[in-house]
Amino acid sequence: MTQYLISFNDGAMDHISREELPDVGKAAHAVLQEAVDAGVWVFGAGLERQRASVVDTDGIVTDGPYPEIKEVVGGFVVVDVASREEALGWAAKIAASCRCAQEVRELMPDPERDEMVRRAGRRS
């Protein structure tokens, strides 16, 4: 199985009215439950708007995100699936429920990390 990051940009859901938000939340949670029931859900969350800090290699902390970054992640899901096509299928369900486009990226495999997580009794 391979893990994929499915994400959307901050502001991608700004077109949704306050009145529509409960329906969007209900639809998004239904897809989440479907992914949990299918055994592909790893983790996901919405991110607080523009609440980022940048920690430099020397430990200095500044308010972020970096000024040159024009698009910021607004939310994400990680799924563990057999193929890119399956990840794209989950992204389509998420896009429909959240009413915004989703970006799909394959996470790099890391057997050493996976072994550490396995030994700790957690899912990677």
Secondary structure, 3 states (H helix, E strand, C coil): CEEEEEEEECCCCCCCCCCCHHHHHHHHHHHHHHHHHHCCEEEEEECCCCCEEEECCCCCEEEECCCCCCCCEEEEEEEEECCHHHHHHHHHHHHHHHCCCCEEEECCCCHHHHHHHHHHCCCC
